Structures are given as C-alpha cells and as structure tokens.
C-alpha cells in the first residue's frame, strides 16, 4: 500500500511529576516498558513504520530499548524535539528549558512524514482496539474538501489517576460522531464524593465533568496536511509568546517560560475555521499510564493480568 500509515510516538516529555524518564521505566518482569505494549498492538494492527520524537540526549537510552526489540519487527526512525527549532531565527528566551509542547513535538518529525500518520504518547497504554480502528481509518481515505482526521476518544472515568490530577482534552462530540471542539483541562480528578471535576484555580473551585464524557489521550490520526497546519500555528504561537513584554523588574514572564503549543489546540482551531473534520473513534478500553510514581503498580498488575489471559505473549519481542 502506498503511503501506509506511520505511527509517531511522542517521547520527549520530561516526566517532571513522575521524577524521571518514565517512558523507559520497566513495567514487566521481562523488562518491557508501556511503549512495548503499544508497539506490539500497533504492529498487529498493521503499522510497520514508527517515528520516535525524543530529546537528543536520550537517544542512546531509547535505541537500547527499542532497536533490538520492537526494532527487529518494525522500521524505526528518530526525530528530535529541540528548543532551538523555532521559526524566523528567533532566540529561545533566557531561562526557558521546558519543551514547546505536543504540537511542536509532532512538528519536529515533519521531515520524516510523507503520508497519513497516527500520534500517541510514549507513556500511555491505549489498548489494542484503538490501534486497529485508527489504522483502518487512516488506510481508508484521504483529504477531501476538508482535512480528514480522527481521534480515539475514551470515557473520562477510564482515564483517571488515583494519585492526583491529570491533563485531558475534554471533547464535545456530535450525534454523528464528529468532534465539535476539544478543550485542554490540565487538572482533572475524581473527587472524594465520586464526582469527576476539573479546577483552574488550584482547587479553590471545581467544575463537574459528566461520566461518559469523551476525552482525548493524544491518540490522533492525521493526513500529511497537519504538518503544514502545525508549522503555521507554531509560527503564530512563537510570535505571540515572544512578544509578551518583560515583567516590571525586567525578568522574563512566567508565561514565556512555560507556555506550550498543544496538539489538540491546533485540531480545535482547524475545526473552528471549517478546515478539518475529525471523526471520533470511540474506544471501550481502560487507559493505563504512569502519571505519578504511585500509578506504576496498577499498570504492572493490569498488564500482568492481560498476559495471563493470553492477550499478550509472555515475551513481546523474543
């Protein structure tokens, strides 16, 4: 098949809340990481080519874990997310160390993508069903009068951490399964009374999110057109961010140091401009991930159970 879908894995996150490079933390007795399970599911769904977006200083660690395992069965390439990769010869603000966000991570792979591609996080377990429905979608068509994209949606109650708040793209979905909008909420959790809610003022107030609400776990499917949209949006983001005036004492504003260019935000803008249509592919699966260190044992137990039930072989990459 010409231009078979490519899997792009965002793995450049700093893992600050977890306290280390959580993307390469072993999650099974065989030393497998969460990403091994995603790659295995992707391979069975039909994906043959994988592009990892990583920080350059982590290349050796990722090659050690990927090249001799999944790399024996899939075609693996690497792209590097770097702070200095910004348009127009602009300078990185003094003191900025935080990556530019998920939209910039995907844009970092622009020279390696020449057709439809799916995007996932390295440290999330999505379930085999998600990879199959995404591969089938990307293999079945192309852009028409609008860009033709897709997103795997999960029920919010199946994506929470018991250890603290999580960031999710909260979605509004039409009756015919199209994404109407997605709003990034950075602090969502289940409250003591069982309600699911988010806060924007560090817990002073909470806004409820109904059970069953679709959320994005950054599992997207795009045509190549998204790369142009990302380049356009990131240029605008950089111009707006770097034009913020210095604080009264002359220091660099916190927003300049921490503002992020989110992938869901770009998709949302294209929707509002009428340039894209995003089909929500609903997954019934439970999400698993290690947002916090205390999450790890639950993921270990869940994946161990799946192996015991025969969903996965004892060794994924013999």
C-alpha positions as CSV (number, residue, x, y, z in Angstrom):
1,X,0.0,0.0,0.0
2,X,1.4,3.4,-1.0
3,X,1.8,5.8,1.9
4,X,0.9,3.3,4.6
5,X,0.1,4.9,7.9
6,X,3.1,5.7,10.1
7,X,3.0,5.7,13.9
8,X,4.5,8.8,15.5
9,X,5.4,8.4,19.2
10,X,5.8,11.5,21.4
11,X,8.5,10.5,23.9
12,X,10.3,13.8,24.6
13,X,8.4,14.6,27.8
14,X,10.4,15.5,30.8
15,X,8.4,13.4,33.3
16,X,8.7,16.0,36.0
17,X,5.8,14.9,38.1
18,X,6.9,11.3,38.0
19,X,10.5,12.0,38.9
20,X,12.5,10.6,36.0
21,X,12.3,9.3,32.4
22,X,9.0,7.4,33.0
23,X,8.9,6.5,29.3
24,X,11.7,3.9,29.8
25,X,10.8,2.6,33.2
26,X,10.3,-1.3,33.1
27,X,6.7,-2.4,33.6
28,X,7.0,-6.2,33.4
29,X,9.2,-9.0,34.6
30,X,10.8,-9.2,31.2
31,X,11.9,-5.5,31.4
32,X,9.3,-4.3,28.9
33,X,8.0,-0.8,29.1
34,X,4.5,0.5,28.4
35,X,5.6,1.5,25.0
36,X,6.5,-2.1,24.1
37,X,2.8,-3.0,24.5
38,X,1.7,-0.1,22.3
39,X,4.2,-1.0,19.6
40,X,3.1,-4.6,19.7
41,X,-0.6,-3.6,19.4
42,X,0.3,-1.2,16.6
43,X,2.3,-3.9,14.7
44,X,-0.6,-6.3,14.9
45,X,-3.0,-3.6,13.6
46,X,-0.8,-3.1,10.5
47,X,1.7,-0.3,11.4
48,X,5.1,-1.1,10.0
49,X,6.9,2.3,10.4
50,X,7.5,4.1,13.7
51,X,9.0,7.6,14.2
52,X,10.0,8.4,17.8
53,X,10.2,12.1,18.9
54,X,12.7,12.3,21.7
55,X,15.2,14.6,23.3
56,X,18.6,14.2,21.6
57,X,20.3,13.5,24.9
58,X,18.0,10.4,25.4
59,X,18.8,8.8,22.1
60,X,21.1,6.2,23.4
61,X,18.6,5.1,26.1
62,X,15.8,4.8,23.6
63,X,17.9,2.9,21.0
64,X,19.0,0.4,23.6
65,X,15.4,-0.3,24.5
66,X,13.8,-0.1,21.0
67,X,16.2,-1.1,18.3
68,X,16.9,-4.6,19.5
69,X,13.3,-5.3,20.5
70,X,10.5,-3.7,18.5
71,X,13.1,-2.5,16.0
72,X,13.6,-6.1,14.9
73,X,9.9,-6.2,13.7
74,X,9.2,-2.6,12.7
75,X,11.1,0.2,10.8
76,X,12.2,2.7,13.4
77,X,13.4,6.2,12.9
78,X,14.1,9.1,15.3
79,X,13.3,12.8,15.3
80,X,14.5,15.2,18.0
81,X,12.4,17.9,19.7
82,X,14.7,20.8,20.4
83,X,14.1,24.2,21.9
84,X,16.0,25.9,19.2
85,X,13.8,24.5,16.5
86,X,11.7,27.7,16.2
87,X,10.9,29.8,13.1
88,X,12.4,33.0,11.8
89,X,15.7,32.8,13.5
90,X,14.1,33.8,16.8
91,X,16.1,33.3,20.0
92,X,15.0,31.0,22.8
93,X,14.0,33.1,25.8
94,X,16.6,33.2,28.6
95,X,15.7,30.7,31.2
96,X,13.3,28.6,29.0
97,X,14.1,24.9,29.5
98,X,10.5,23.4,29.1
99,X,9.8,21.8,25.7
100,X,7.4,23.7,23.5
101,X,4.6,21.2,23.8
102,X,2.9,18.4,21.9
103,X,2.2,20.3,18.8
104,X,5.9,21.2,18.5
105,X,6.8,17.6,19.2
106,X,4.8,16.4,16.2
107,X,6.2,19.2,14.0
108,X,9.7,18.0,14.9
109,X,9.1,14.9,12.8
110,X,8.0,16.9,9.7
111,X,10.9,15.7,7.5
112,X,10.1,12.0,8.2
113,X,6.4,12.0,7.5
114,X,5.2,11.8,3.9
115,X,1.6,10.5,4.3
116,X,-1.0,9.6,6.9
117,X,0.2,9.2,10.4
118,X,-1.1,8.4,13.9
119,X,0.2,10.1,17.0
120,X,0.5,8.6,20.5
121,X,2.2,9.4,23.8
122,X,5.0,7.1,24.8
123,X,3.8,6.6,28.4
124,X,0.1,5.7,27.8
125,X,-1.4,2.3,27.3
126,X,-4.2,2.7,24.8
127,X,-5.5,-0.9,24.2
128,X,-5.3,-3.0,21.0
129,X,-8.7,-1.9,19.8
130,X,-7.6,1.7,19.5
131,X,-4.7,0.9,17.2
132,X,-6.9,-1.3,14.9
133,X,-9.6,1.3,14.4
134,X,-7.1,4.1,13.8
135,X,-5.1,2.1,11.3
136,X,-8.3,1.1,9.4
137,X,-9.4,4.8,9.4
138,X,-6.1,6.1,8.1
139,X,-5.9,3.4,5.4
140,X,-9.4,4.0,4.1
141,X,-9.3,7.6,2.7
142,X,-7.7,10.9,2.2
143,X,-8.5,14.7,2.4
144,X,-11.5,16.0,0.5
145,X,-13.0,19.4,0.7
146,X,-11.8,19.4,4.4
147,X,-8.8,17.7,6.1
148,X,-9.9,14.3,7.2
149,X,-8.6,13.5,10.6
150,X,-9.5,11.2,13.5
151,X,-9.1,10.9,17.3
152,X,-9.5,8.0,19.6
153,X,-11.9,9.0,22.4
154,X,-12.0,7.5,25.8
155,X,-14.6,7.8,28.6
156,X,-13.2,10.2,31.1
157,X,-13.8,7.9,34.0
158,X,-11.5,5.3,32.3
159,X,-8.5,7.7,32.1
160,X,-8.0,9.0,35.7
161,X,-5.1,8.5,38.1
162,X,-5.8,7.6,41.7
163,X,-2.7,9.5,42.7
164,X,-3.5,13.0,41.6
165,X,-4.9,15.2,38.8
166,X,-4.4,14.6,35.1
167,X,-4.5,16.7,31.9
168,X,-7.0,15.7,29.3
169,X,-8.6,17.2,26.2
170,X,-12.3,17.3,27.0
171,X,-14.3,16.8,23.9
172,X,-17.7,17.8,22.6
173,X,-18.9,15.2,20.0
174,X,-21.8,15.5,17.6
175,X,-24.5,12.8,17.2
176,X,-22.9,11.6,14.0
177,X,-19.5,11.1,15.8
178,X,-17.7,14.2,14.7
179,X,-15.5,16.2,17.1
180,X,-17.0,19.7,17.6
181,X,-14.4,21.0,20.0
182,X,-11.7,20.0,22.4
183,X,-10.7,22.0,25.5
184,X,-7.5,21.2,27.3
185,X,-8.1,20.8,31.0
186,X,-4.8,20.4,32.9
187,X,-6.2,19.4,36.3
188,X,-8.9,16.7,36.3
189,X,-9.5,14.2,39.0
190,X,-12.2,12.2,40.8
191,X,-13.3,13.9,44.0
192,X,-13.9,12.3,47.3
193,X,-17.7,12.2,46.6
194,X,-17.1,10.3,43.4
195,X,-17.7,13.2,41.0
196,X,-15.2,13.9,38.2
197,X,-14.3,17.6,38.0
198,X,-11.6,20.0,36.9
199,X,-10.1,23.1,38.5
200,X,-8.5,26.1,37.1
201,X,-7.7,27.9,40.4
202,X,-5.7,25.2,42.2
203,X,-8.7,23.6,43.8
204,X,-10.5,26.7,45.1
205,X,-13.4,25.7,42.9
206,X,-14.3,22.7,40.8
207,X,-16.4,22.3,37.7
208,X,-18.0,18.9,37.1
209,X,-17.4,16.6,34.1
210,X,-20.2,14.0,33.5
211,X,-19.3,10.4,33.4
212,X,-19.1,9.1,29.8
213,X,-17.6,12.4,28.5
214,X,-15.2,11.7,25.7
215,X,-11.6,12.9,26.3
216,X,-8.5,12.9,24.2
217,X,-5.5,10.9,25.2
218,X,-3.5,12.4,22.4
219,X,-4.2,9.4,20.1
220,X,-4.8,11.2,16.8
221,X,-4.8,10.3,13.1
222,X,-3.8,12.9,10.5
223,X,-3.0,13.3,6.9
224,X,0.2,15.0,5.9
225,X,-1.7,18.3,5.8
226,X,-1.4,18.5,9.6
227,X,2.3,19.2,9.3
228,X,1.6,22.4,7.3
229,X,-1.1,23.4,9.8
230,X,1.3,22.8,12.7
231,X,4.0,24.9,11.1
232,X,1.5,27.7,10.6
233,X,0.2,27.5,14.1
234,X,3.5,27.2,15.8
235,X,4.8,30.3,14.0
236,X,1.9,32.3,15.3
237,X,2.3,30.8,18.8
238,X,6.0,31.8,18.9
239,X,5.3,35.3,17.7
240,X,2.6,35.8,20.3
241,X,4.6,34.2,23.1
242,X,7.9,36.1,22.4
243,X,6.1,39.4,22.0
244,X,4.9,39.3,25.7
245,X,6.6,42.2,27.4
246,X,9.1,41.7,30.3
247,X,7.9,41.9,33.8
248,X,8.3,45.3,35.6
249,X,11.5,44.1,37.2
250,X,12.9,43.2,33.7
251,X,12.6,39.4,34.2
252,X,11.2,37.0,31.6
253,X,7.4,36.5,32.3
254,X,6.4,33.0,33.5
255,X,4.1,32.5,30.5
256,X,7.1,32.9,28.2
257,X,9.0,30.3,30.1
258,X,6.1,27.8,30.4
259,X,3.6,28.4,27.6
260,X,3.0,25.2,25.5
261,X,1.8,24.7,21.9
262,X,-0.7,21.9,22.3
263,X,-1.6,19.5,19.5
264,X,-5.3,19.4,20.5
265,X,-5.4,23.2,20.2
266,X,-4.3,23.1,16.6
267,X,-7.0,20.5,15.8
268,X,-9.6,22.6,17.6
269,X,-8.6,25.7,15.6
270,X,-8.9,23.9,12.3
271,X,-12.4,22.7,13.3
272,X,-13.5,26.2,14.2
273,X,-12.1,27.5,10.9
274,X,-14.0,24.8,9.0
275,X,-10.8,23.4,7.5
276,X,-10.9,20.0,9.1
277,X,-13.3,17.2,10.1
278,X,-12.3,15.0,13.0
279,X,-14.0,11.6,13.4
280,X,-14.1,10.4,17.0
281,X,-13.2,6.7,17.1
282,X,-14.7,5.5,20.4
283,X,-12.6,3.1,22.4
284,X,-14.2,0.9,25.1
285,X,-10.8,0.2,26.7
286,X,-9.4,1.2,30.0
287,X,-6.5,3.6,29.7
288,X,-3.4,2.8,31.8
289,X,-0.5,5.2,32.4
290,X,2.1,6.3,34.9
291,X,1.4,10.0,35.5
292,X,2.7,9.6,39.1
293,X,5.1,7.2,40.6
294,X,2.3,5.5,42.7
295,X,0.5,4.7,39.5
296,X,3.1,2.1,38.4
297,X,1.9,-0.9,40.4
298,X,-1.6,-0.7,39.0
299,X,-0.2,-0.7,35.5
300,X,2.1,-3.6,36.3
301,X,-0.8,-5.7,37.6
302,X,-3.1,-4.9,34.7
303,X,-0.6,-5.9,32.0
304,X,0.4,-9.0,34.0
305,X,-3.3,-10.0,34.0
306,X,-3.5,-9.4,30.3
307,X,-0.6,-11.8,29.7
308,X,-2.2,-14.4,32.0
309,X,-5.4,-14.2,29.9
310,X,-3.5,-14.6,26.7
311,X,-4.0,-11.1,25.3
312,X,-0.2,-10.8,25.0
313,X,2.6,-13.4,24.8
314,X,4.8,-13.8,27.8
315,X,7.7,-12.1,25.9
316,X,6.6,-9.5,23.4
317,X,9.8,-9.4,21.4
318,X,11.5,-12.7,21.6
